[in-house]
Amino acid sequence: MNKKIIRKDFYEIKRIYCRKSIFLFLILTIFYFMAVGVIILSLFLSLGLFFPFSPLSFEGFRTKFLLINIFVSSLIAFFHFHDARKNGARFILRRLGCQSPDPEDRYHQKFVNSLEEMRIASGLPRAEPLLIPSFAINSLTVVDSHQVPYVAVTEGLLAEATREELEAIAAHELAHVSSGDALYVTLVCSLVNFFERVRESLEAEEAYELKSGKKQRSRAPQTILSLALGVSSFLMHFLSMFLSRERELLADAQAVELCRNPAALARAIYRAQIKNSFVGDFALTYSPIFIVSPEPPSESENFFSNLFNSHPPLMKRIGLLARMANLNVAKIVDEVWRITKEREKARVMLKSAEEREFLPSLFPEEIGEEGKESKIWLIRNREGKWEGPYTLEELFSLPFFSPLITLKNIQENVEGRAREFRTIREALRIFHSKSHPSPWQKNRCPRCRAPLQDTFYEGVKIKLCPHCQGKLIAFPLIERILCRREVAFSEGLFQKAAEFRKRFLLNPVKMLKDKEKFSAEIYCPQCGYKMITRPYSYQYFVPVDKCLSCGNFWFEADELEILQILLENNPENSA
């Protein structure tokens, strides 16, 4: 860490990268030479079991075998290497589910601004920010085939890190780009993409067979899957031997030159390591590209840990950074917990529906007669009997409705096919474009019909009913809210969450059915599609109303807060 860092120019980085790439290609060729050789020899040996002669006894067999093996292994290695360089970074980002920053999310904009500041300080011409939708605390950098670096951080990191720590993380990732490490590590991790694709395709096929109820043909897919996983793991560990663990220490030192705050970087690394850094089952394959390994930390310094671990021990990294700030490791750890306690105290207190005073009802003044759609439509069911009357929303939500079904407008006393009514045709066009078929009910609360207001909840833009406090939130935004810790909860909300957990433990399925039985039908304020009651997730069985058309969730008063309390107080998620 005390070594003087000599910055390399672009041409020197390219030369070093080319030399390492050639070496990597030779290693890959040797790997396929051994694999192909074993396969060919096994094939020839099996032929000897069925024929009286063995090809191994032919004159000149060894020379031909070596030439064929070299040609085939070199060809496979070339295509594998070329695919890794061209598509590797894109596949990794897609596999991790990376998304572009939301311009309306202030957490995302804080990261974009921090990355841009560090990019200017480092002198790099370009760096693209990305977000990983995960509760974990981690970050990574990959470089694509056009030499464009992508810096991605998890939603959990944005929720936990301070501005200084986020700048230090961005500086660390850009340091890998400046030193040329990001190019080489991206290539190394991209070489296992082929085996990841084999695993994905076989898992998808197996899931389809199980879902469709088809009888599985054989155990061959599982055997191939196990083999692919084994080869992928072996190849990754084998190639990781050629990745120096010192590159993380050098990147830490270079990041300190950019952000001038070694203590902030030490705190960020400590947060990531002690809390959940596990981004997914696939992350173990790509562990070298993360700032901290998604695998369980290893503090040993023996031969095998130095040989296979892609990151240096946590305390070694923090100790070197702490000395740069004239601190010790204990001081860094105390500072992390002090900041955490201060943020807990700064959380805004939310109250339950019973504890807060509601605004007067906005229904009579705001909606008026034009908001009350008339029930003027009768529909002929499969038995030939008339049902109704219905509104347009209720009509479209019927399971047997189609443009060819017979309708009757009781207001005009006109009967005919649904598609023959101009009003129905126009409403269907709007409905299929995911727009609300009733313009006077668009963007209104599905319960009390009050106009929804745009507001922000923990940095996320949502729609809130000012009367009943219901919330309309898109599914991807809910994950961000559950990561963040800006709001605290009153005793009334904690009591509601405790009562819910008690009822859930007694009979979760009956609880969901009770809500479906006694709650009135509601329709999505965005597209008018009928919302159905579904559990938010199988881990948190909070029944919420979901629109299957546009993916919005409707949370009644206190439902979102109860879900947050259940998540934050889950022992598995505690630090």
C-alpha positions in Angstrom: 0.0 0.0 0.0 3.0 2.3 0.6 4.3 1.6 -2.9 4.3 4.6 -5.2 1.6 4.2 -7.9 2.8 4.8 -11.4 0.0 5.6 -13.7 0.0 3.9 -17.1 -0.9 5.6 -20.3 -3.5 4.1 -22.7 -0.9 2.5 -25.0 0.9 0.8 -22.2 -2.4 -0.6 -20.8 -3.2 -1.9 -24.3 0.2 -3.7 -24.6 -0.2 -5.2 -21.1 -3.7 -6.3 -21.9 -2.6 -7.9 -25.2 0.2 -9.8 -23.5 -2.2 -11.1 -20.8 -4.8 -12.0 -23.5 -2.3 -14.0 -25.5 -1.3 -15.9 -22.3 -5.0 -16.4 -21.4 -5.7 -17.8 -24.9 -2.8 -20.3 -24.6 -4.1 -21.4 -21.2 -7.6 -21.9 -22.7 -6.1 -23.8 -25.6 -4.3 -26.1 -23.3 -7.5 -26.7 -21.3 -9.4 -27.6 -24.4 -6.5 -29.7 -25.7 -6.7 -31.9 -22.5 -10.5 -32.0 -22.6 -10.8 -32.9 -26.3 -8.0 -35.4 -26.0 -9.8 -37.2 -23.2 -13.0 -37.3 -25.2 -11.3 -38.6 -28.4 -9.3 -41.2 -26.5 -12.5 -42.4 -24.7 -14.3 -42.7 -28.0 -11.5 -44.8 -29.6 -11.3 -47.0 -26.5 -15.0 -47.6 -26.6 -14.7 -48.7 -30.3 -12.2 -51.3 -29.2 -15.0 -53.0 -27.1 -17.1 -53.7 -30.2 -14.5 -54.4 -32.9 -11.6 -56.9 -32.9 -9.1 -54.1 -33.7 -8.2 -50.9 -31.9 -7.5 -47.6 -33.7 -4.8 -47.0 -31.1 -2.6 -49.7 -32.7 -2.6 -48.1 -36.1 0.7 -46.8 -37.5 1.0 -43.0 -37.2 -2.0 -42.8 -34.9 -0.2 -40.7 -32.3 0.9 -38.0 -34.8 -2.5 -37.7 -36.4 -4.2 -37.7 -33.0 -2.0 -34.8 -31.8 -2.6 -32.8 -35.0 -6.3 -33.3 -34.9 -6.4 -32.5 -31.2 -4.4 -29.3 -31.6 -6.5 -28.2 -34.5 -9.9 -28.9 -32.8 -8.8 -27.4 -29.4 -7.4 -24.3 -31.0 -10.6 -23.8 -33.1 -12.8 -24.2 -30.0 -10.6 -21.9 -27.9 -10.6 -19.3 -30.7 -14.4 -19.1 -30.9 -14.8 -19.3 -27.1 -12.2 -16.5 -26.7 -13.8 -14.3 -29.4 -17.3 -14.7 -27.9 -16.0 -13.8 -24.5 -14.4 -10.6 -25.8 -17.4 -9.6 -27.9 -20.4 -10.6 -25.7 -18.9 -11.2 -22.3 -19.6 -7.9 -20.6 -23.1 -7.7 -22.0 -24.0 -11.2 -20.8 -22.7 -10.5 -17.3 -24.7 -7.3 -17.0 -27.9 -9.0 -18.3 -27.3 -12.0 -16.0 -27.1 -9.6 -13.0 -30.3 -7.7 -14.2 -28.5 -4.4 -14.4 -30.7 -1.3 -15.0 -30.2 2.3 -16.0 -30.5 4.9 -13.3 -33.9 6.4 -12.7 -33.7 10.2 -13.3 -36.5 10.8 -10.8 -34.9 8.8 -8.0 -32.6 10.9 -5.9 -30.6 7.9 -4.6 -29.8 7.0 -8.2 -28.9 10.6 -9.1 -26.6 10.8 -6.1 -24.7 7.8 -7.5 -24.7 9.3 -11.0 -23.2 12.5 -9.7 -20.6 10.8 -7.5 -19.5 8.6 -10.4 -19.2 11.7 -12.7 -17.1 13.5 -10.1 -14.7 10.6 -9.8 -14.6 10.1 -13.6 -13.5 13.7 -14.0 -10.9 13.4 -11.3 -9.5 10.2 -12.9 -9.4 11.7 -16.4 -11.4 8.9 -18.0 -13.4 10.0 -21.0 -16.5 7.9 -20.2 -18.1 5.8 -17.5 -21.7 4.5 -17.6 -23.6 4.0 -14.3 -25.9 1.0 -13.7 -28.0 -0.3 -10.9 -28.3 -3.9 -9.7 -31.8 -4.6 -8.1 -30.5 -6.5 -5.1 -30.6 -6.0 -1.3 -26.9 -6.9 -1.2 -24.1 -4.3 -0.7 -21.6 -4.7 -3.5 -20.3 -3.1 -6.7 -18.5 -4.1 -9.9 -17.0 -2.8 -13.1 -16.9 -4.4 -16.5 -15.6 -3.1 -19.8 -17.4 -4.0 -23.0 -16.0 -4.8 -26.5 -16.1 -1.0 -27.4 -13.9 -0.2 -24.4 -16.7 1.4 -22.5 -16.6 0.9 -18.7 -19.8 0.2 -16.8 -19.9 0.8 -13.1 -22.8 -1.0 -11.4 -23.8 -0.8 -7.7 -26.6 -2.6 -5.8 -29.7 -0.9 -4.4 -28.6 -2.1 -1.0 -25.3 -0.2 -1.4 -27.2 3.0 -2.3 -29.5 2.6 0.7 -26.6 2.0 3.2 -23.7 4.1 2.0 -23.1 7.8 2.7 -22.2 10.3 0.0 -18.5 10.0 0.9 -18.6 6.2 0.9 -20.3 6.2 -2.5 -17.7 8.5 -3.9 -14.9 6.2 -2.5 -16.6 3.1 -4.1 -16.9 4.9 -7.5 -13.2 5.9 -7.2 -12.2 2.3 -6.5 -14.1 1.0 -9.5 -12.7 3.6 -11.8 -9.2 2.8 -10.5 -9.6 -0.7 -11.9 -10.4 0.9 -15.3 -7.4 3.3 -15.2 -5.0 0.5 -14.4 -6.4 -1.9 -17.1 -7.5 -4.5 -14.5 -11.1 -4.2 -15.5 -10.4 -5.2 -19.1 -8.6 -8.3 -18.1 -10.9 -9.4 -15.2 -13.9 -8.9 -17.5 -12.3 -11.2 -20.0 -11.5 -13.8 -17.4 -15.0 -13.8 -16.0 -16.5 -13.8 -19.5 -14.8 -17.1 -20.4 -17.2 -19.0 -18.1 -20.3 -17.4 -19.8 -20.5 -20.4 -22.2 -21.0 -22.8 -19.3 -23.5 -20.4 -17.7 -25.5 -20.4 -20.9 -25.5 -24.2 -20.9 -26.8 -24.2 -17.3 -29.5 -21.6 -18.1 -30.8 -23.5 -21.1 -30.9 -26.8 -19.3 -32.6 -25.3 -16.2 -35.2 -23.6 -18.4 -35.9 -26.9 -20.2 -36.2 -28.8 -16.9 -38.5 -26.2 -15.5 -40.7 -26.3 -18.6 -41.0 -30.1 -18.3 -41.9 -29.9 -14.6 -44.5 -27.1 -15.2 -46.1 -28.8 -18.2 -46.2 -32.2 -16.4 -44.3 -33.9 -19.1 -42.3 -37.0 -18.1 -38.6 -36.3 -18.1 -37.0 -38.3 -20.8 -33.7 -39.1 -19.1 -31.2 -38.0 -16.5 -28.9 -36.8 -19.2 -29.8 -33.1 -18.8 -29.1 -33.2 -15.1 -25.8 -35.0 -15.8 -24.8 -32.4 -18.3 -25.9 -29.6 -16.0 -23.7 -31.0 -13.2 -20.8 -31.4 -15.6 -21.2 -27.8 -16.8 -21.3 -26.4 -13.3 -18.3 -28.4 -12.4 -16.3 -27.3 -15.4 -17.4 -23.7 -14.9 -16.3 -23.8 -11.3 -13.0 -25.5 -12.1 -12.2 -23.1 -14.9 -13.0 -20.0 -12.8 -10.8 -21.2 -10.0 -8.1 -22.2 -12.4 -8.1 -18.8 -14.1 -8.3 -16.9 -10.8 -4.8 -18.2 -10.0 -3.6 -15.7 -12.6 -5.5 -12.8 -11.1 -3.3 -11.0 -8.5 -4.9 -10.3 -5.2 -2.7 -7.2 -5.0 -4.9 -5.6 -7.7 -7.6 -4.8 -5.1 -5.0 -3.3 -2.7 -3.6 -1.2 -5.6 -7.1 -0.1 -6.6 -7.8 0.9 -3.0 -4.6 3.0 -3.0 -5.4 4.6 -6.3 -9.0 5.3 -5.2 -7.6 7.2 -2.2 -5.7 9.4 -4.6 -8.9 10.3 -6.3 -11.3 10.7 -3.4 -8.8 11.7 -0.7 -10.8 9.8 1.9 -9.3 6.4 2.9 -11.6 6.2 6.0 -14.7 6.4 3.8 -13.5 3.6 1.5 -12.6 1.5 4.6 -16.1 2.0 6.0 -17.7 1.1 2.7 -15.7 -2.2 2.3 -16.5 -3.1 5.9 -20.2 -2.5 5.4 -20.2 -4.7 2.2 -18.3 -7.5 3.9 -20.1 -7.8 7.2 -23.6 -7.5 5.7 -25.1 -9.4 2.8 -22.8 -9.2 -0.2 -24.3 -12.3 -1.9 -25.8 -11.0 -5.2 -27.0 -14.4 -6.5 -26.0 -17.9 -7.1 -24.3 -16.8 -10.4 -22.3 -14.1 -8.5 -19.9 -16.8 -7.2 -18.8 -17.4 -10.8 -18.1 -13.7 -11.3 -16.6 -13.0 -7.8 -13.4 -11.4 -9.1 -15.2 -8.4 -10.6 -16.9 -7.4 -7.3 -15.4 -5.0 -4.8 -15.9 -7.7 -2.1 -16.3 -11.4 -2.8 -19.9 -12.7 -2.7 -18.5 -15.8 -1.1 -18.1 -16.1 2.7 -15.0 -14.2 3.8 -11.7 -15.9 4.4 -9.2 -14.3 6.8 -6.5 -17.0 6.3 -3.2 -16.3 4.6 -2.1 -19.8 3.8 -1.0 -21.1 0.4 -4.4 -22.3 -0.8 -6.2 -19.1 0.1 -3.6 -17.0 -1.7 -3.9 -19.4 -4.7 -7.7 -19.4 -5.1 -9.2 -16.4 -3.3 -9.8 -13.5 -5.6 -9.8 -10.8 -2.8 -7.4 -10.1 0.0 -8.6 -10.6 3.6 -11.0 -8.0 4.9 -8.9 -6.9 7.9 -5.8 -6.5 5.8 -7.6 -4.1 3.4 -9.2 -2.1 6.2 -6.0 -2.0 8.2 -4.0 -0.6 5.3 -6.6 2.1 4.6 -6.9 2.9 8.3 -3.2 3.6 8.5 -3.4 5.9 5.6 -6.0 7.9 7.6 -3.9 7.7 10.8 -6.6 5.5 12.4 -6.9 1.9 13.6 -9.3 -0.8 12.5 -11.4 -0.4 15.7 -11.9 3.3 15.0 -13.2 2.5 11.5 -15.6 -0.1 12.9 -16.8 2.3 15.6 -17.4 5.0 13.0 -19.5 2.6 10.9 -21.8 1.8 13.8 -21.9 5.5 14.9 -23.2 6.5 11.5 -25.7 3.7 11.5 -27.1 4.8 14.9 -27.3 8.4 13.8 -29.2 7.4 10.6 -31.6 5.4 12.8 -32.3 8.5 14.9 -32.9 10.6 11.8 -35.7 8.4 10.4 -39.0 10.1 10.0 -41.7 8.6 12.2 -44.8 7.1 10.4 -48.1 6.5 12.2 -50.8 4.0 11.6 -54.2 4.9 10.1 -55.8 5.0 13.5 -53.1 7.3 14.9 -53.2 10.0 12.3 -55.9 12.4 11.4 -57.4 12.0 7.9 -58.3 14.8 5.6 -62.0 15.3 4.9 -63.5 13.2 2.2 -62.7 14.5 -1.3 -65.3 12.3 -3.0 -68.3 14.7 -3.2 -66.4 17.8 -4.1 -63.9 16.4 -6.5 -65.7 13.8 -8.5 -69.2 15.0 -9.1 -71.7 13.3 -11.3 -69.3 12.9 -14.3 -67.2 10.5 -12.2 -70.0 8.1 -11.6 -70.1 5.9 -14.7 -73.6 4.6 -15.4 -74.2 0.9 -15.4 -75.9 0.7 -18.8 -74.5 -2.5 -20.3 -76.2 -6.0 -20.3 -74.2 -9.0 -21.5 -75.5 -12.4 -22.7 -73.8 -15.2 -20.9 -73.0 -18.7 -22.2 -76.5 -19.9 -21.1 -78.1 -17.2 -23.2 -79.3 -15.2 -20.2 -78.7 -11.5 -19.7 -76.4 -10.4 -16.9 -75.8 -6.9 -15.6 -76.0 -4.1 -15.7 -72.3 -3.3 -15.8 -70.0 -0.4 -16.3 -67.3 -0.5 -19.0 -64.7 -1.5 -16.3 -66.8 -4.3 -15.0 -67.7 -5.4 -18.5 -64.0 -5.8 -19.6 -63.1 -7.7 -16.4 -65.6 -10.5 -17.1 -63.8 -13.7 -17.9 -66.1 -14.6 -20.8 -66.1 -11.1 -22.4 -65.0 -10.9 -26.1 -65.7 -8.5 -29.0 -68.0 -11.1 -30.5 -70.3 -11.5 -27.4 -73.8 -10.0 -27.5 -74.4 -6.8 -25.5 -77.3 -4.6 -24.9 -77.3 -0.8 -24.1 -80.3 -0.4 -21.9 -80.1 3.4 -22.1 -80.6 3.4 -25.9 -82.3 0.0 -26.0 -79.9 -1.2 -28.7 -78.7 -4.8 -28.9 -75.7 -6.2 -30.9 -72.2 -7.6 -31.0 -69.7 -5.9 -28.7 -67.5 -4.8 -31.6 -70.5 -3.1 -33.3 -70.8 -0.5 -30.6 -68.5 2.5 -31.2 -68.1 3.2 -27.5 -67.0 -0.4 -26.9 -64.5 -0.3 -29.9 -63.0 2.9 -28.6 -62.8 1.7 -25.1 -61.1 -1.6 -26.2 -58.5 0.3 -28.2 -57.7 2.4 -25.1 -57.8 -0.6 -22.9 -55.4 -2.6 -25.0 -53.0 0.3 -25.1 -52.9 0.0 -21.3 -54.8 3.3 -20.9 -57.8 3.7 -18.7 -61.1 3.1 -20.6 -62.8 5.7 -18.4 -60.9 9.0 -18.6 -62.8 10.5 -15.6 -61.6 7.7 -13.4 -57.9 7.6 -14.6 -55.4 8.5 -11.8 -58.1 8.2 -9.1 -58.1 6.1 -6.0 -59.8 2.7 -6.7 -61.4 2.8 -3.3 -62.6 6.4 -2.6 -62.2 7.9 -6.1 -60.2 10.8 -4.8 -57.5 12.1 -7.3 -54.1 10.5 -6.7 -51.3 12.8 -5.9 -47.6 12.4 -7.1 -45.3 12.3 -4.1 -42.0 10.7 -3.0 -41.6 7.9 -0.5 -38.0 7.2 0.5 -36.7 8.8 -2.7 -39.2 6.8 -4.9 -41.9 8.5 -6.9 -45.3 7.0 -6.0 -49.0 7.9 -6.3 -50.8 8.6 -3.0 -54.5 9.0 -2.1 -54.7 12.0 0.3 -58.0 10.7 1.7 -57.4 6.9 2.5 -53.6 7.0 2.3 -53.6 4.2 -0.3 -50.5 3.9 -2.5 -50.0 2.9 -6.1 -46.5 1.7 -6.8 -44.8 -0.1 -9.7 -43.2 -3.4 -8.8 -39.6 -2.5 -9.5 -39.9 0.6 -7.2 -41.1 -1.5 -4.3 -37.7 -3.3 -4.1 -36.0 0.1 -3.7 -38.3 1.1 -0.9 -37.7 -2.1 1.0 -33.9 -1.5 0.8 -34.0 1.9 2.2 -34.2 3.1 5.9 -35.5 6.7 5.8 -38.7 6.2 7.8 -39.4 4.8 11.3 -42.6 3.3 12.5 -44.9 4.0 15.5 -46.0 1.6 18.1 -49.3 1.3 16.4 -47.7 0.1 13.2 -45.5 -2.4 15.1 -48.6 -3.7 16.8 -50.4 -4.1 13.5 -47.4 -6.0 12.1 -47.3 -8.2 15.1 -51.0 -9.0 14.8 -50.5 -9.8 11.1 -47.6 -12.1 11.8 -49.7 -13.9 14.4 -52.6 -14.4 12.0 -50.2 -15.4 9.2 -48.6 -18.1 11.3 -52.0 -19.5 12.2 -53.4 -19.8 8.7 -51.8 -17.7 5.9 -53.9 -19.2 3.1 -57.2 -18.6 4.9 -56.2 -15.0 5.6 -55.7 -14.3 1.9 -59.0 -15.9 1.0 -60.8 -13.8 3.7 -59.5 -10.7 2.1 -60.7 -11.8 -1.4 -64.1 -12.6 0.0 -64.8 -9.4 1.9 -63.0 -6.7 -0.2 -64.8 -4.9 -3.0 -63.5 -5.3 -6.5 -61.1 -2.5 -7.6 -59.6 -1.5 -10.9 -56.2 -0.2 -11.7 -56.0 3.6 -11.8 -53.5 3.4 -14.6 -55.0 1.1 -17.2 -58.5 0.2 -15.8 -57.7 -3.5 -15.6 -59.3 -5.4 -12.7 -56.8 -5.9 -9.8 -56.6 -9.2 -8.1 -55.5 -10.0 -4.5 -52.1 -11.8 -4.4 -49.3 -12.2 -1.9 -46.5 -9.7 -2.3 -44.1 -12.6 -2.2 -44.0 -16.2 -0.9 -41.6 -15.1 1.8 -43.8 -12.1 3.0 -47.4 -13.3 2.5 -48.9 -9.8 2.7 -52.0 -9.8 0.5 -51.9 -6.8 -1.8 -53.9 -5.9 -5.0 -51.9 -6.4 -8.2 -52.7 -5.3 -11.8 -51.6 -8.1 -14.1 -51.7 -5.7 -17.1 -49.3 -3.0 -16.1 -47.7 -4.5 -13.0 -48.8 -1.9 -10.5 -49.4 -2.8 -6.9 -52.1 -1.1 -4.8 -51.3 -0.9 -1.0 -54.1 -0.1 1.3 -53.3 2.2 4.3 -50.4 0.7 6.4 -49.9 -2.4 4.2 -46.6 -1.1 2.8 -45.4 -0.1 6.3 -46.3 -3.6 7.6 -44.3 -5.2 4.8 -41.3 -3.0 5.7 -41.5 -3.8 9.4 -41.7 -7.6 8.6 -38.6 -7.2 6.3 -36.5 -5.1 8.7 -37.2 -7.3 11.7 -36.5 -10.6 9.9 -33.6 -12.2 11.7 -32.1 -13.4 8.4 -31.7 -9.7 7.3 -30.2 -8.4 10.5 -26.6 -7.2 10.4 
